[in-house]
Amino acid sequence: MTLAILHNPRCSTSRKALEAIEAAGAEVDVVRYLDSPLSERAVLDLLEILEDSPGDLVRRDATFEQLDLAESDVDSPEKVAAVLADNPRLMQRPVLIAEDVAIIGRPFDRVGPFIEEHGTKPAE
């Protein structure tokens, strides 16, 4: 199985997660979501397999505040999908995706167990 990572190369946690996947020998599909933002439908599909709650996928940072967003704007999967489709910079990163499960790779200590459970090493 190939893992996918929703990756922001400017984020140190995202870079560390990608390095960990590569070091484990797992196949990885790198999706630079800021260069190719997810559609609202794609975010909803992701939320269906995300182990974390939908609202956890949204960063509460300066951009969140500048957009005058409130918790009520991200309190359902549909609202989260709409916000992230319009503002991909608000997506938590990294997001690791296997075939039928995804996690937010923050804190970083979640990454190793996910790779161990869902990553595959090449045949020797």
N, C-alpha and C positions, 0 to 999 in steps of 0.2 A: 504494500500500500504506500502511496505517495502522500506525504504530508504537504499541506499548504500553509504559508504564513502570510498574513496581511502585515506588510512590512513598511516601516518608515526608516530609511537608512540614517536619518538624523537623530534617531532615538537610540540611546545607548542600550536600553533594555531590549529593544527590537534587534539590534545588532548582535547582542549576546545570545539571544534566542536562536537566531539564524546560525551563528557559529556552533551552538550546542547541537542543533539538528545535523549540521554538516559533519561535526566531529563524531557523532553517533553513527555516521554512515547511512543515514536515512535519505531516501530520495525526497527532494523538496521542490515545490513549485512556489516561487517568490512572487507575490502580488503586491506591487507598489501602489497601494490604494489611493495615494494622493495623485499619482499620475493617471490612474485609471479608476476613478471613483465607482463604488458599487451603486447600482440602481436601488431604488426603494424595494423592489421585489427581491433582489439579491440580499439586501440586509434582512428582510423578513425571513428568507430561507436560512440565513446564518443564525438568526435568533431562534429558529426552530430546533437547531442542534446545539446551541450554546448552553454549556453547563451553568453559566453565570446568569443572573437575572438580566433582563433586557436593558434596564436602566444603567447597569454597570458598564455597558459598552460605550457610554457617553462620558467623555472627559469633562469634569467641572473645572475649567480653567478660565483664563482671561477672555478667550474667545466666547465661551459660554456666557460670561457676564456681558461682554460687548454686544452680543446678540440679544441681550435682555431675556434670556431663557430662564425658566423656573422649573422646579421639579415636576410640576404639572404638565410641562411640555414634553417630558420623557417618561411618563408613567404607564405607558402601554407599548407593546411591540410595534404597533402601527405608528405611534408618535415618534418612537426612537428611529424607526426606519425613515420616516419623513425628514427628521432633523439631520440624520447622518447622510442621507442622499443629497441634501442641500448643502451640508457643511462637513465634508469628509475629515477635515482637520480635527473634528471633535471625537473621532473614533479612538477608543483606547487601543493601545498597541503594546506588544504584538498580539495578534490573534492567531492561534494555531488551530488548524483544521485537519481532521482525519475524515474518513468517509462519512461517518454518521455522528460525529461528535466534534465540538469545538470548545476551546477555552480562551480566556484572556490570559496571556502569559505574564501577568503582573499580579502579585510579586513574582520575581524570576524563579523562585524555588518551585513553582508549579510546572515549569517547562520540562525539567528532567523526567519526572514521573510520566508526563504525557508522552514524551518521546519514547520512553521505555515501553509503555503500553501500546502505542499506536504506530510507532515508526518501524520500519523494516531495514535490516541490514542486507547489503548485497550478498548474494551467494558466494561462498568461498571455494 
